[in-house]
Amino acid sequence: MMEEGHSRPIKGVLNKLSIKDLNISGKRLFIRVDFNVPLDENLNITDDRRIRSTLPTINYAIDEGSKVILASHLGRPKGKADKRYSLASVARRLQRLIKKEVTFLPDCIGPQVEDTVSKMSDGDIVLLENLRFHAEEEENNEEFSRSLAKLADFYVNDAFGAAHRSHASIVGITKFLPAAVGFLLQKEIEYLLGVVNNPVRPFVAILGGAKVSGKIDVIRNLEDKVDKVIVGGGMAFTFLKAMGYNVGDSLVENDMLELANDIRRGVVSKGIKFYLPVDCVIAQSIEPGAETKLVTAQEIPNGWKAVDIGPASVKLFSEALESAKTILWNGPMGVFEVDAFSRGTFAMAHSVADAYALTIVGGGDTDLAVSRAGVSESISFISTGGGAALELLEGKDLPGLVALTDK
């Protein structure tokens, strides 16, 4: 069943109504965006890429003379109003980016919201307060969905980062309004599924991050399509331990050892090259300032843990990328948030950016790593969705996409 399903979503997105199919002039347009941006302790936005990514859809709606109602979640407020998760700072940043007044509303449903929306003029923009201040959002509550739908004539989903959630503003609302795909969501799906279903070869997948368990389905879905798999990050040490090496106190999923061996053998038996780190940076703790050593991947002493790939691994992995025509990267090579353990991830970011290939970076903090390495501009496409990107790469359908109106 899974095999047939692989090509379904890409057909699906082209088979769904697009914002361009809607006659939105003079109409109220509810756009579900993903403004779940990172904030520092003073609630300042540290990276506004998710806001900038939706500007083409918002600008198109304004140019067409639509009344634009934007809705998003931010963080995990657990169904209660919490000023730490207010979208007020997002409204200010959006206003600066779009160079147009954005009216921020203190709630996302209710008489006050309905009254403001009813008085909007063509080309006006309102941003609703955090959808998740209502528990009904995550419950996909029908009444809450109906209250959101009441605000608009049409619905557009441009929130790829939340498209894998069956929430009221993603799935429930589509029962009550004609529902179309926005430019960002369409671009995300076409890039990610294009690379999975029809890559230009050689196709190399770089998988990092902490756990094998989170990437098993990705490896399984890609193993008929990739030419090389490079594994770094914490997940590499489950593979290395499974091969009989001592990995000290490195992160290992002991219940995954047998499966890790099966995956590696299965991939190799298909003629796919499978790369693991040959050396690594180790430390006794992941605190900044901890003492570090460089050792081969087969010589990690007890009491020490691997925190990054070493220079020989970077060279090996970079050489493996040289012939690539398509590169997909998901998950960092180490604990890159700590400066001393960031070199491997940043070096790989430069290798990917320098490759003469279509390069796609998605999910698992990889976008942040690429940004900190200063090479974002050189990557062909950076996905805005972590979990959603993974689910697409696993070959799963996204509820938020399935729910949209077919052409």
C-alpha positions as CSV (number, residue, x, y, z in Angstrom):
1,M,0.0,0.0,0.0
2,M,2.8,2.4,1.0
3,E,4.5,2.0,-2.4
4,E,1.5,3.2,-4.3
5,G,1.1,6.1,-1.9
6,H,4.4,7.7,-2.6
7,S,3.4,9.7,-5.6
8,R,-0.1,10.6,-4.2
9,P,0.7,13.9,-2.3
10,I,2.6,15.5,-5.2
11,K,-0.3,14.8,-7.5
12,G,-2.5,16.0,-4.5
13,V,-1.0,19.4,-4.3
14,L,-1.3,20.1,-8.0
15,N,-4.8,18.6,-7.8
16,K,-5.9,21.0,-5.0
17,L,-7.3,24.5,-5.4
18,S,-4.6,27.1,-5.4
19,I,-5.0,30.6,-4.0
20,K,-4.9,31.7,-7.7
21,D,-8.0,29.6,-8.4
22,L,-10.0,31.7,-5.9
23,N,-11.8,34.9,-6.8
24,I,-10.7,36.8,-3.7
25,S,-11.2,40.4,-4.8
26,G,-13.2,42.2,-2.2
27,K,-13.5,39.0,-0.2
28,R,-12.4,38.0,3.3
29,L,-9.5,35.6,3.1
30,F,-8.5,33.5,6.2
31,I,-4.8,32.6,5.7
32,R,-3.4,30.0,8.1
33,V,0.3,30.9,8.4
34,D,3.2,29.4,10.5
35,F,4.5,32.3,12.5
36,N,5.9,30.0,15.2
37,V,9.1,31.9,15.3
38,P,11.9,31.5,17.9
39,L,11.9,34.2,20.7
40,D,14.6,35.1,23.2
41,E,14.0,35.6,27.0
42,N,12.9,39.2,26.3
43,L,10.3,37.9,23.7
44,N,12.3,39.4,20.8
45,I,12.2,37.4,17.5
46,T,15.6,35.9,16.9
47,D,14.8,34.6,13.3
48,D,11.9,35.9,11.2
49,R,12.4,33.5,8.2
50,R,9.0,31.9,8.7
51,I,7.3,35.4,8.5
52,R,9.3,36.3,5.4
53,S,8.4,33.0,3.7
54,T,4.7,33.8,3.7
55,L,5.0,37.3,2.2
56,P,4.5,36.2,-1.4
57,T,1.1,34.7,-0.4
58,I,0.1,37.7,1.7
59,N,1.2,40.3,-0.9
60,Y,-0.7,38.4,-3.6
61,A,-3.9,38.6,-1.5
62,I,-3.4,42.3,-0.9
63,D,-2.7,43.0,-4.6
64,E,-5.9,41.1,-5.5
65,G,-7.9,43.4,-3.2
66,S,-8.7,40.8,-0.6
67,K,-9.3,41.5,3.1
68,V,-6.5,39.4,4.8
69,I,-7.1,37.6,8.1
70,L,-3.9,35.9,9.3
71,A,-3.9,33.2,12.0
72,S,-1.1,31.2,13.6
73,H,0.0,29.4,16.7
74,L,3.2,30.2,18.7
75,G,4.8,27.8,21.1
76,R,2.9,25.5,23.4
77,P,0.6,27.6,25.7
78,K,-1.5,24.5,26.5
79,G,-4.9,26.0,25.7
80,K,-4.6,29.1,28.0
81,A,-3.8,32.8,27.2
82,D,-0.1,33.4,28.1
83,K,1.6,36.6,27.2
84,R,4.9,34.9,26.6
85,Y,3.3,33.3,23.6
86,S,1.5,36.4,22.3
87,L,1.7,37.1,18.6
88,A,2.0,40.9,19.3
89,S,5.7,41.0,18.5
90,V,5.0,39.1,15.3
91,A,2.5,41.7,14.2
92,R,5.1,44.4,14.7
93,R,7.7,42.5,12.7
94,L,5.2,41.7,9.9
95,Q,4.2,45.4,9.7
96,R,7.9,46.3,9.2
97,L,8.5,43.6,6.6
98,I,5.3,44.3,4.6
99,K,5.5,48.1,5.0
100,K,1.7,48.2,5.6
101,E,-0.4,48.6,8.7
102,V,-1.2,45.3,10.5
103,T,-4.1,45.3,13.0
104,F,-3.4,42.9,15.8
105,L,-6.5,41.5,17.6
106,P,-6.5,40.3,21.2
107,D,-8.2,37.0,20.4
108,C,-8.9,34.8,17.4
109,I,-12.7,34.3,17.8
110,G,-15.6,36.1,19.4
111,P,-17.7,39.3,18.9
112,Q,-14.9,41.8,19.1
113,V,-12.9,39.9,16.4
114,E,-16.0,39.5,14.2
115,D,-16.8,43.2,14.6
116,T,-13.3,44.3,13.5
117,V,-13.3,41.9,10.5
118,S,-16.7,43.1,9.4
119,K,-15.3,46.7,9.1
120,M,-12.2,45.8,7.1
121,S,-11.6,47.5,3.7
122,D,-10.0,45.8,0.7
123,G,-6.3,45.3,1.2
124,D,-6.5,45.5,5.0
125,I,-4.5,43.0,7.2
126,V,-5.5,41.7,10.6
127,L,-3.5,39.2,12.6
128,L,-5.4,37.1,15.2
129,E,-4.0,36.3,18.6
130,N,-2.4,32.8,19.1
131,L,-4.9,30.0,18.1
132,R,-3.5,27.7,20.8
133,F,-4.8,30.0,23.6
134,H,-7.9,27.9,23.0
135,A,-7.6,24.2,23.8
136,E,-10.2,23.6,21.0
137,E,-7.6,24.4,18.4
138,E,-5.5,21.3,19.1
139,E,-8.6,19.2,19.7
140,N,-9.8,20.0,16.2
141,N,-13.1,21.1,17.8
142,E,-15.9,21.5,15.3
143,E,-17.6,24.5,17.0
144,F,-14.2,26.3,17.2
145,S,-13.5,25.5,13.6
146,R,-16.9,27.0,12.7
147,S,-16.2,30.1,14.7
148,L,-12.9,30.6,12.7
149,A,-14.7,29.9,9.4
150,K,-17.4,32.5,10.2
151,L,-14.7,35.2,9.8
152,A,-14.0,34.6,6.1
153,D,-15.3,33.7,2.6
154,F,-12.2,31.6,1.7
155,Y,-9.5,29.6,3.5
156,V,-5.8,29.3,2.4
157,N,-3.3,27.1,4.1
158,D,0.3,28.4,3.8
159,A,1.5,26.8,7.1
160,F,3.7,24.0,6.0
161,G,5.2,23.7,9.5
162,A,1.8,22.8,10.9
163,A,0.4,20.8,7.9
164,H,1.0,17.5,9.7
165,R,-1.3,18.4,12.6
166,S,-5.1,17.6,12.6
167,H,-6.0,20.9,14.3
168,A,-9.1,23.2,13.9
169,S,-7.3,25.9,11.8
170,I,-5.6,23.2,9.6
171,V,-8.3,20.6,9.1
172,G,-11.5,21.5,10.8
173,I,-12.0,24.9,9.1
174,T,-11.9,23.3,5.7
175,K,-15.3,21.7,6.2
176,F,-16.9,25.2,6.2
177,L,-15.0,27.1,3.5
178,P,-13.5,26.5,0.0
179,A,-9.9,25.7,1.0
180,A,-6.9,26.3,-1.2
181,V,-3.1,26.0,-1.0
182,G,-0.8,29.0,-0.6
183,F,2.5,29.6,-2.4
184,L,4.8,28.5,0.4
185,L,2.9,25.3,1.1
186,Q,2.9,24.4,-2.6
187,K,6.6,25.2,-3.0
188,E,7.5,23.1,0.1
189,I,5.6,20.1,-1.1
190,E,6.8,20.3,-4.7
191,Y,10.5,20.6,-3.6
192,L,10.4,17.8,-1.0
193,L,8.3,15.4,-2.9
194,G,10.0,16.2,-6.1
195,V,13.4,15.3,-4.6
196,V,11.9,12.1,-3.1
197,N,10.0,10.9,-6.2
198,N,12.1,12.2,-9.0
199,P,15.7,13.2,-7.9
200,V,18.4,14.1,-10.3
201,R,21.2,11.6,-9.6
202,P,23.5,11.0,-7.8
203,F,21.2,11.7,-4.9
204,V,22.8,12.0,-1.4
205,A,20.8,12.1,1.9
206,I,22.6,13.4,5.0
207,L,20.8,12.4,8.2
208,G,21.8,13.7,11.6
209,G,20.1,14.6,14.9
210,A,19.9,12.6,18.1
211,K,17.9,9.4,17.4
212,V,17.7,6.6,14.9
213,S,14.1,6.0,15.9
214,G,13.1,9.4,14.5
215,K,14.6,8.7,11.1
216,I,13.9,5.0,10.5
217,D,10.9,5.6,8.2
218,V,12.8,8.3,6.3
219,I,15.7,5.9,5.6
220,R,13.2,3.2,4.6
221,N,11.3,5.5,2.3
222,L,14.5,6.9,0.7
223,E,16.4,3.6,0.4
224,D,15.1,2.9,-3.1
225,K,15.8,6.4,-4.3
226,V,19.2,7.5,-2.8
227,D,22.7,6.7,-4.0
228,K,24.5,7.5,-0.8
229,V,23.4,7.9,2.8
230,I,25.6,9.9,5.3
231,V,24.8,9.5,9.0
232,G,26.1,11.9,11.6
233,G,24.9,13.3,14.9
234,G,23.9,11.3,17.9
235,M,22.1,8.6,15.8
236,A,25.5,7.6,14.3
237,F,26.6,6.0,17.6
238,T,23.7,3.6,17.7
239,F,24.9,2.3,14.3
240,L,28.5,2.2,15.5
241,K,27.7,0.4,18.7
242,A,25.6,-2.1,16.7
243,M,28.7,-2.8,14.7
244,G,30.5,-3.8,17.9
245,Y,32.5,-0.6,18.6
246,N,32.8,0.9,22.1
247,V,31.1,4.3,22.0
248,G,31.7,5.2,25.7
249,D,28.8,7.3,27.1
250,S,27.7,8.5,23.7
251,L,24.0,8.8,23.0
252,V,22.7,5.3,22.0
253,E,19.3,3.8,21.7
254,N,20.0,0.3,22.9
255,D,16.6,-1.0,21.9
256,M,17.5,0.0,18.3
257,L,20.8,-1.9,17.9
258,E,19.5,-4.9,15.9
259,L,17.3,-2.6,13.8
260,A,20.2,-0.3,13.1
261,N,22.3,-3.3,11.8
262,D,19.3,-4.5,9.7
263,I,18.9,-1.0,8.2
264,R,22.6,-0.6,7.4
265,R,22.9,-4.1,5.8
266,G,19.7,-3.5,3.8
267,V,20.9,-0.2,2.5
268,V,24.4,-1.6,1.6
269,S,22.9,-4.7,-0.1
270,K,21.1,-2.4,-2.5
271,G,24.4,-1.0,-3.6
272,I,23.9,2.3,-1.7
273,K,27.0,3.8,-0.1
274,F,26.5,4.2,3.7
275,Y,28.8,6.6,5.5
276,L,29.4,6.8,9.3
277,P,31.8,9.1,11.2
278,V,35.4,7.9,11.3
279,D,36.5,10.3,14.1
280,C,34.7,12.5,16.6
281,V,35.0,15.2,19.2
282,I,34.4,13.9,22.7
283,A,33.7,15.5,26.0
284,Q,32.6,14.4,29.5
285,S,29.7,16.8,29.5
286,I,28.0,19.1,27.0
287,E,28.6,22.2,29.1
288,P,30.3,25.1,27.3
289,G,33.9,25.1,28.3
290,A,34.1,21.3,28.9
291,E,37.4,19.7,28.0
292,T,37.4,18.1,24.5
293,K,39.5,15.5,22.8
294,L,39.6,14.2,19.2
295,V,39.5,10.4,18.8
296,T,38.7,7.9,16.1
297,A,35.1,6.7,16.2
298,Q,36.4,3.2,17.4
299,E,38.2,4.6,20.5
300,I,35.7,6.5,22.6
301,P,36.7,5.8,26.3
302,N,34.1,5.1,28.9
303,G,33.0,8.3,30.7
304,W,33.3,10.3,27.5
305,K,30.6,11.1,24.9
306,A,30.8,12.0,21.3
307,V,29.5,15.6,20.7
308,D,30.5,16.3,17.1
309,I,32.0,14.7,14.1
310,G,35.8,15.2,13.6
311,P,37.8,16.7,10.7
312,A,38.4,13.3,9.0
313,S,34.7,12.6,9.0
314,V,34.1,16.1,7.5
315,K,36.6,15.3,4.8
316,L,35.1,11.9,4.1
317,F,31.5,13.2,4.0
318,S,32.5,16.3,1.9
319,E,34.2,14.1,-0.7
320,A,31.1,11.9,-0.8
321,L,29.1,15.1,-1.8
322,E,31.4,16.1,-4.6
323,S,29.6,14.1,-7.4
324,A,26.1,14.8,-6.0
325,K,23.4,16.4,-8.2
326,T,20.8,16.4,-5.4
327,I,21.5,16.7,-1.7
328,L,18.9,16.4,1.1
329,W,20.0,17.3,4.6
330,N,18.0,16.7,7.8
331,G,19.5,16.9,11.2
332,P,22.8,18.4,12.6
333,M,26.1,16.5,13.0
334,G,26.5,17.2,16.7
335,V,25.6,19.5,19.6
336,F,26.1,22.6,17.4
337,E,24.3,24.9,19.8
338,V,27.5,24.8,21.9
339,D,30.3,26.7,20.0
340,A,33.0,24.1,20.8
341,F,30.9,21.3,19.3
342,S,29.7,23.2,16.2
343,R,32.6,22.8,13.8
344,G,31.4,19.5,12.2
345,T,27.9,20.8,11.5
346,F,29.1,24.2,10.2
347,A,31.8,22.5,8.0
348,M,29.1,20.3,6.5
349,A,26.9,23.3,5.9
350,H,29.7,24.9,3.9
351,S,30.2,21.6,1.9
352,V,26.5,21.4,1.1
353,A,26.4,25.1,0.1
354,D,29.4,24.7,-2.1
355,A,28.1,21.6,-3.9
356,Y,27.2,21.9,-7.5
357,A,23.8,20.4,-6.8
358,L,20.1,21.0,-5.9
359,T,20.4,21.3,-2.1
360,I,17.4,21.0,0.2
361,V,17.7,21.5,3.9
362,G,14.8,20.7,6.2
363,G,13.8,20.2,9.8
364,G,15.5,19.2,13.0
365,D,17.3,22.5,13.6
366,T,19.3,22.1,10.3
367,D,17.8,25.4,9.0
368,L,19.2,27.1,12.2
369,A,22.6,25.5,11.7
370,V,22.8,26.6,8.0
371,S,21.8,30.1,9.1
372,R,24.4,30.3,11.9
373,A,27.0,29.0,9.4
374,G,26.2,31.9,7.2
375,V,25.4,29.9,4.1
376,S,21.6,30.2,3.9
377,E,21.7,32.2,0.7
378,S,23.7,29.4,-1.1
379,I,21.1,26.6,-0.3
380,S,18.6,25.9,-3.1
381,F,15.7,25.4,-0.7
382,I,15.3,25.6,3.1
383,S,12.1,24.0,4.4
384,T,10.2,25.8,7.2
385,G,8.7,22.6,8.6
386,G,10.5,20.1,10.9
387,G,7.9,17.4,11.7
388,A,6.0,18.1,8.5
389,A,9.1,17.7,6.3
390,L,9.9,14.4,8.1
391,E,6.5,13.0,7.5
392,L,6.6,13.9,3.8
393,L,10.0,12.3,3.6
394,E,8.6,9.2,5.3
395,G,6.0,8.9,2.5
396,K,3.1,9.9,4.7
397,D,0.1,12.1,3.6
398,L,-0.2,15.4,5.5
399,P,-3.7,16.0,7.0
400,G,-3.5,19.7,6.3
401,L,-3.0,19.0,2.6
402,V,-5.5,16.1,2.3
403,A,-8.2,18.4,3.8
404,L,-7.9,21.1,1.1
405,T,-10.5,21.3,-1.7
406,D,-9.8,19.3,-4.8
407,K,-9.7,21.1,-8.1
